[in-house]
Amino acid sequence: MNYISSTEHAQYGLDTATPESWIGAASALIDAHCRRPSLAITQYIERMRIDPHRNLAQLTYLPLTPVAPATSAIVAIRARYSRSQLRKGEVVNELVTDVALAFSLAGTWIDIDPTLVDVDAATGQLVLPVNALTLTYNEVEITYTAGLDTIPDAVKFACAQIVKNTQATPGLNVKSGRLDRMKMEYFADSLLDESVRKMLGPYVSQRMG
C-alpha cells in the first residue's frame, strides 16, 4: 500500500505532481526495511517450536490488532503434543504416559480455544493453557492479525523523505517519471538515511530465533 495518498503530498513536503509510482516504491522500501509485508493490519501465520516445560510463545509482528467484529487479534491456535514425556528417563507421570500412548497423542496436533490463551498485546507473548492431562506442547501454529490501524505521521514523513532522497540521487534518473524498484533497492542504504531509520525504528519487526 502507498503510505501517502495523492491528497497528502503537500502536507508532507512533496510536490503535488509527484508520481504515485515513486510513493509506491518508497512504501515498498519501507516494508522491506521493516521486514514485513505491510505496516497496515495484516493476517500472519507463524509456526514455532516452544520449550515443552514453558508454555510460552513469542509472536514476531506487532502491534497485535484485532479486526472488527473480533475483539482479539488471535484468530486460531493449534499445538502439537510433545514426545518428551515418553522418552526414557523423562517420564514424570506414568498415568499421563499411559493415556498418551493409548490414544496416540504424542506428536499429534490439536486446536486450542484462543479465548483460553493469555495474550500480552504489548509484547506479543502468549501463554498457552495447561492441558487437563498435563501433557506438554513442543510446537505451536498461531494465526493472528497485527499492524497499524492508522498509518502514523512518522511513517508518512519517512516515506516523503525517501522520495526526496530519491529525487536527489542522480543514479536513479527519476526525471523519467518511472522508478525501477530493483535500482531503488540497490540505492537503499543511501535512501534510508539516519533520519528515516530513526522514524521507522519502532515499526521494524523483531524476528525471533
Phi, psi and omega in degrees: 000153176275128185276352173233126180279167183296338180270358185252002185306306183296323182300329182250023170082020179253152175296139182297342180270006180301124181299141179297334179297327178291318177298318180297317180294319178295321179295320179295324179293324176296315179300317180295318180295322181277359176057050178205155181294333179193152174277344177286169182298126183223148176269133181238153171234118180240133173244130183214153175275145180230157177292121181302339182265358178223114182280053183247141174227145180240117180279150185277316191261133181226161356281152175290125186224116178289153177253120182306142009273006180296148178253355179234146178282346180277116182272315181202150177220137169222148184226157180249131178296138179284151174267356188300326183289352180260354182282147180302131178087354181244005181288119181260322183227111184296325179296315178299318180296318180297319179294317180298320179289318183297322183256012179050047183280326183301129179086355181269157180261142176228153174276141178243134178294117181303333181289346180268358182265133178275117186245130172259101185297332183285322184256343182080014179270137179241140174246116182283150180289151177284132179294147182302330179265006182063021173291142182262164178247149175236357178207146181219146175237123186237129174255125185207167178245138181210152178143185184261123178293323177232128180289120184286163180301325182302319180290320180294318178293324177295319179297315180297321181293323177297319178298316179296319178296325178295316180295334181268004181254103184304325184297344181272346177049051185286351180296342181290343181089351178241147184233122178279114184295327178297319179292323180296320178295327179296325180265013187305320183299323180276330180287324178270074183287181185300321181294321180293314180299323180293318180294326183270350184312313183293347187252003179282125181291145179254093182293138183261143174073000000 
